[in-house]
Amino acid sequence: MFGMGPEKILLLLVVCLLLFGAKRLPEIGHSLGKGIREFKGSLSDAADPPPDRDRDRRSELASRPEAPPPSPVRSDDAAPEPKRLLS
């Protein structure tokens, strides 16, 4: 009942030709094909496993030179203790 026979396909093409015109149909087909390709590409990118970021981070840290240890804080540089408002 709802099958796409040759008569229905021909009728659909004639209606599209009347609605959009002969110049616009190739442009519409091109943009539709481009959209489908981009959609398939995004699906295949989503299906790929994400890269191992921990491994990349470890190799990045291993290639860095050793940082000198932080200098100890002296007592005169320390911030004063805040005053207590209520005892």
Secondary structure, DSSP 8 states (H G I E B T S, - for coil): -----HHHHHHHHHHHHHHH-TTHHHHHHHHHHHHHHHHHHHHHHHHS----HHHHHHHHHHHS----------TTTS------S--
